[in-house]
Amino acid sequence: MGAADIVPGVSGGTIAFITGIYERLISAISGFLPALFDLLRERSWSRFVMRSDLYFLLTLMAGILCSIVLFARLISWLLLYYPIPLWSAFFGLILASVVVIQRYIRQRTWGQCVPLLCGLLLSWWITSMAPAAMAATPLNVFLSGALAICAMILPGISGSFILVMLGSYAFVLEAIIGFDFGVLLIFAAGCLLGLLSIAQLLHWAFREYHDFTLAFLTGVMLGALNKVWPWREVLSERINRHGESVPLMERNVLPSYYEQVGIGDSQWGLALCSMVLATVLVLAIDAWSAESETSVTR
């Protein structure tokens, strides 16, 4: 989840879905504060651990933080020098995840087409927005964290992509690489607020409208494919705070057009291999997850 969330366009929530822990994650996050209040009232640590699913949350958070620290430089390097194979891998990952998510829908109905279409249109609209320019003030860092974490927990919409849209991706990534604890603490506080809020909403939605919620999330993931398409043509650029020219508006193009207008080598063979490998990986993880669930049930 941590490695995925570094990439603007890929959601850690997608990884949680693939590995079969998504609903448990939402349940644990939404129940954390009530469990904490019970701890203060009852003074029973063992009951708090059980009610909050604390060890699960701590293990997951440790993995996310370690992954972000370890892979931040690698992902930045791949985005700079091998963007097409990287985006292709994530395209295959999300596409396969759409197939995987269908396993969790209990009863399919035509009515689920409405939330699916709503999720698709919402995600497509968000991923088509032009990036803004946000100053690196403490308030903006806090709000960036709150909005990004809400997107991170949704399969399909990336928290990193929301940071790009807000214009705060660069200085947050620099804070991670440079261990700027001042910025990171403010950002983490915003993440905490946003996480507790969105988790409560999703927990209620899963409890009351399980299959419709999954249909909506499926649409969100399909709409997010717009952002991770590997071949893009830059329509306009902007100057970032380092004085470098970076893409502002882009459009998706076919590999043949990518080479025809001289943008660069389409690397379609390598891209196809990356896409297929990512798809196979997702399906293998899902099969392993399903087998594990069966073993536990037995």
C-alpha positions as CSV (number, residue, x, y, z in Angstrom):
1,M,0.0,0.0,0.0
2,G,2.8,2.4,0.8
3,A,4.6,1.8,-2.5
4,A,1.4,2.3,-4.4
5,D,0.5,5.5,-2.6
6,I,3.8,7.1,-3.7
7,V,2.7,7.0,-7.3
8,P,0.3,9.8,-8.4
9,G,-2.6,7.7,-9.9
10,V,-2.5,4.5,-7.9
11,S,-4.4,3.9,-4.7
12,G,-3.3,2.0,-1.6
13,G,-6.9,1.1,-1.2
14,T,-6.6,-0.9,-4.4
15,I,-3.8,-3.0,-2.9
16,A,-5.9,-3.5,0.2
17,F,-8.7,-4.9,-1.9
18,I,-6.4,-7.2,-3.9
19,T,-5.1,-8.7,-0.6
20,G,-8.6,-9.1,0.9
21,I,-8.1,-6.8,3.9
22,Y,-10.1,-3.8,2.8
23,E,-13.3,-4.3,4.8
24,R,-11.3,-5.3,7.9
25,L,-9.2,-2.2,7.5
26,I,-12.3,0.1,7.3
27,S,-13.9,-1.7,10.2
28,A,-10.7,-1.3,12.3
29,I,-10.2,2.4,11.6
30,S,-13.8,3.3,12.2
31,G,-13.9,1.4,15.5
32,F,-10.6,2.8,16.8
33,L,-12.0,6.0,18.5
34,P,-14.9,4.1,20.2
35,A,-12.5,1.5,21.4
36,L,-10.2,4.3,22.8
37,F,-13.1,5.9,24.7
38,D,-13.9,2.5,26.1
39,L,-10.3,2.1,27.2
40,L,-10.4,5.4,29.1
41,R,-13.7,4.4,30.8
42,E,-13.0,0.7,31.5
43,R,-9.2,0.7,31.8
44,S,-8.9,-2.6,30.1
45,W,-6.0,-2.8,27.6
46,S,-6.9,-6.3,26.4
47,R,-10.4,-5.3,25.5
48,F,-9.1,-2.2,23.7
49,V,-6.7,-4.3,21.6
50,M,-9.5,-6.7,20.6
51,R,-12.1,-4.0,19.8
52,S,-9.7,-1.8,17.8
53,D,-7.9,-4.7,16.0
54,L,-4.8,-2.8,17.2
55,Y,-2.1,-5.3,16.2
56,F,-3.5,-5.5,12.7
57,L,-3.5,-1.7,12.4
58,L,0.0,-1.4,13.8
59,T,1.4,-4.1,11.5
60,L,-0.2,-2.5,8.5
61,M,1.0,1.0,9.4
62,A,4.5,-0.2,10.0
63,G,4.5,-1.8,6.5
64,I,3.2,1.3,4.9
65,L,5.7,3.7,6.5
66,C,8.7,1.4,5.8
67,S,7.6,1.0,2.2
68,I,7.2,4.8,1.7
69,V,10.7,5.4,3.2
70,L,12.3,2.6,1.2
71,F,10.6,3.1,-2.1
72,A,10.2,6.9,-2.4
73,R,13.5,7.3,-4.2
74,L,13.0,4.2,-6.4
75,I,9.5,5.2,-7.5
76,S,10.8,8.8,-8.2
77,W,13.6,7.3,-10.3
78,L,11.3,5.0,-12.2
79,L,8.8,7.8,-12.9
80,L,11.7,9.9,-14.3
81,Y,13.5,7.2,-16.5
82,Y,11.0,4.4,-17.1
83,P,7.5,6.0,-16.9
84,I,5.8,3.9,-19.6
85,P,6.6,0.4,-18.1
86,L,5.7,1.7,-14.6
87,W,2.4,3.2,-15.7
88,S,1.7,0.0,-17.7
89,A,2.2,-2.1,-14.7
90,F,-0.2,0.0,-12.6
91,F,-2.8,0.0,-15.5
92,G,-2.7,-3.8,-15.4
93,L,-2.9,-3.8,-11.7
94,I,-6.0,-1.7,-11.5
95,L,-7.7,-3.5,-14.5
96,A,-7.2,-6.8,-12.8
97,S,-8.5,-5.4,-9.5
98,V,-11.8,-4.6,-11.2
99,V,-12.2,-8.3,-11.9
100,V,-11.1,-9.2,-8.3
101,I,-13.6,-6.9,-6.6
102,Q,-16.5,-8.7,-8.3
103,R,-15.8,-11.7,-6.0
104,Y,-16.9,-9.7,-3.0
105,I,-20.3,-8.7,-4.4
106,R,-22.9,-11.0,-2.8
107,Q,-25.8,-10.5,-5.1
108,R,-25.7,-8.8,-8.5
109,T,-28.6,-6.6,-9.7
110,W,-29.2,-4.2,-12.5
111,G,-29.6,-1.4,-9.9
112,Q,-25.9,-1.6,-9.2
113,C,-25.2,-0.1,-12.6
114,V,-26.3,3.4,-11.2
115,P,-23.6,3.6,-8.4
116,L,-21.1,2.0,-10.8
117,L,-21.7,4.7,-13.4
118,C,-21.6,7.4,-10.7
119,G,-18.2,6.2,-9.4
120,L,-16.8,6.0,-13.0
121,L,-17.9,9.6,-13.8
122,L,-16.7,11.0,-10.5
123,S,-13.3,9.3,-10.8
124,W,-12.9,10.3,-14.5
125,W,-13.8,13.9,-13.7
126,I,-11.3,14.1,-10.8
127,T,-8.5,12.5,-12.9
128,S,-9.1,15.0,-15.7
129,M,-8.7,18.1,-13.5
130,A,-5.9,20.5,-14.0
131,P,-3.3,20.7,-11.2
132,A,-3.6,23.7,-8.9
133,A,-0.7,25.7,-7.3
134,M,-0.9,25.6,-3.5
135,A,1.6,27.4,-1.2
136,A,3.4,25.2,1.3
137,T,1.8,26.8,4.4
138,P,1.0,24.7,7.5
139,L,-2.7,25.0,6.9
140,N,-2.4,23.8,3.3
141,V,-0.2,20.9,4.3
142,F,-2.8,19.9,6.9
143,L,-5.6,20.1,4.4
144,S,-3.6,18.3,1.8
145,G,-3.1,15.4,4.2
146,A,-6.8,15.2,5.1
147,L,-7.9,15.2,1.4
148,A,-5.2,12.8,0.2
149,I,-5.9,10.2,2.9
150,C,-9.6,10.2,1.9
151,A,-8.6,9.4,-1.6
152,M,-6.0,6.9,-0.5
153,I,-8.5,4.7,1.3
154,L,-10.7,4.6,-1.8
155,P,-9.7,2.0,-4.4
156,G,-8.8,3.7,-7.6
157,I,-8.4,7.3,-6.6
158,S,-4.8,7.9,-5.5
159,G,-3.8,10.1,-2.5
160,S,-0.7,11.1,-4.3
161,F,-2.8,12.1,-7.3
162,I,-4.9,14.4,-5.1
163,L,-1.6,15.9,-3.8
164,V,-0.6,16.6,-7.5
165,M,-4.0,18.2,-8.1
166,L,-3.6,20.4,-5.1
167,G,0.0,21.3,-6.1
168,S,1.5,19.9,-2.9
169,Y,2.9,16.6,-4.1
170,A,6.5,17.9,-4.7
171,F,7.1,19.4,-1.2
172,V,5.4,16.5,0.6
173,L,7.7,14.0,-1.3
174,E,10.7,16.2,-0.5
175,A,9.7,16.2,3.1
176,I,9.7,12.4,3.1
177,I,13.0,12.1,1.3
178,G,14.6,14.8,3.5
179,F,13.0,13.7,6.8
180,D,11.5,17.1,7.4
181,F,9.6,16.1,10.6
182,G,7.9,19.5,10.9
183,V,6.1,19.2,7.6
184,L,5.5,15.5,8.1
185,L,3.8,15.9,11.5
186,I,1.4,18.5,10.2
187,F,0.7,16.3,7.2
188,A,0.1,13.3,9.4
189,A,-2.3,15.3,11.6
190,G,-4.4,16.1,8.5
191,C,-4.2,12.4,7.4
192,L,-5.5,11.3,10.8
193,L,-8.5,13.6,10.7
194,G,-9.4,12.6,7.1
195,L,-8.9,8.9,7.8
196,L,-11.2,8.8,10.8
197,S,-13.9,10.7,8.8
198,I,-13.9,8.7,5.6
199,A,-13.6,5.4,7.5
200,Q,-16.8,6.1,9.4
201,L,-18.6,6.9,6.2
202,L,-17.4,3.8,4.4
203,H,-18.1,1.5,7.4
204,W,-21.7,2.7,7.4
205,A,-22.0,2.3,3.6
206,F,-20.6,-1.3,3.8
207,R,-22.9,-2.2,6.6
208,E,-26.1,-0.7,5.0
209,Y,-25.4,-1.0,1.3
210,H,-22.6,-3.5,0.8
211,D,-23.1,-4.5,-2.8
212,F,-24.0,-1.0,-4.0
213,T,-20.8,0.4,-2.2
214,L,-18.7,-2.2,-4.1
215,A,-20.3,-1.3,-7.4
216,F,-19.5,2.4,-6.7
217,L,-15.9,1.5,-5.9
218,T,-15.7,-0.6,-9.1
219,G,-16.7,2.5,-11.1
220,V,-14.1,4.6,-9.2
221,M,-11.4,2.1,-10.2
222,L,-12.5,2.0,-13.9
223,G,-12.5,5.8,-14.0
224,A,-9.0,5.9,-12.6
225,L,-7.7,4.1,-15.6
226,N,-7.8,7.4,-17.3
227,K,-5.0,8.7,-15.2
228,V,-2.6,5.7,-15.4
229,W,-2.7,5.3,-19.2
230,P,1.0,5.0,-20.1
231,W,1.1,7.1,-23.3
232,R,0.3,10.8,-23.0
233,E,0.9,14.0,-25.0
234,V,1.8,17.1,-23.1
235,L,-0.6,19.9,-24.0
236,S,0.7,22.6,-21.7
237,E,3.5,23.0,-19.1
238,R,4.1,25.0,-15.9
239,I,7.2,26.0,-14.0
240,N,7.5,24.4,-10.6
241,R,9.1,26.0,-7.5
242,H,12.5,24.7,-8.6
243,G,12.3,26.5,-11.9
244,E,11.8,23.3,-13.8
245,S,9.3,22.9,-16.6
246,V,6.7,20.1,-15.8
247,P,3.5,18.9,-17.5
248,L,0.4,20.8,-16.6
249,M,-2.3,19.3,-19.0
250,E,-1.9,16.0,-20.8
251,R,-4.1,13.8,-23.0
252,N,-4.0,10.1,-23.5
253,V,-2.9,8.9,-27.0
254,L,-2.3,5.6,-28.7
255,P,1.3,4.1,-28.8
256,S,1.4,4.5,-32.6
257,Y,0.5,8.2,-32.3
258,Y,3.1,8.6,-29.5
259,E,5.9,7.5,-31.9
260,Q,4.3,9.2,-35.0
261,V,4.5,12.7,-33.6
262,G,8.0,12.2,-32.2
263,I,7.1,12.2,-28.5
264,G,9.4,9.2,-27.9
265,D,9.7,5.4,-28.2
266,S,6.4,3.8,-27.2
267,Q,8.1,0.8,-25.7
268,W,4.8,-1.0,-26.4
269,G,6.4,-4.5,-26.0
270,L,7.9,-3.8,-22.6
271,A,4.7,-2.0,-21.6
272,L,2.6,-5.0,-22.6
273,C,4.8,-7.3,-20.6
274,S,4.6,-5.0,-17.5
275,M,0.8,-4.9,-17.9
276,V,0.5,-8.7,-18.2
277,L,2.9,-9.4,-15.3
278,A,0.9,-7.0,-13.0
279,T,-2.4,-8.6,-14.0
280,V,-1.0,-12.1,-13.3
281,L,0.4,-10.9,-10.0
282,V,-3.0,-9.5,-8.9
283,L,-4.9,-12.6,-9.9
284,A,-2.3,-14.8,-8.1
285,I,-2.6,-12.7,-4.9
286,D,-6.4,-12.9,-5.1
287,A,-6.3,-16.7,-5.5
288,W,-4.0,-17.0,-2.6
289,S,-6.2,-14.7,-0.5
290,A,-9.3,-16.8,-1.4
291,E,-7.5,-20.0,-0.5
292,S,-6.4,-18.5,2.9
293,E,-10.0,-17.5,3.6
294,T,-11.2,-21.0,2.9
295,S,-8.5,-22.5,5.2
296,V,-9.6,-20.2,8.0
297,T,-13.2,-21.1,7.5
298,R,-12.4,-24.7,7.7
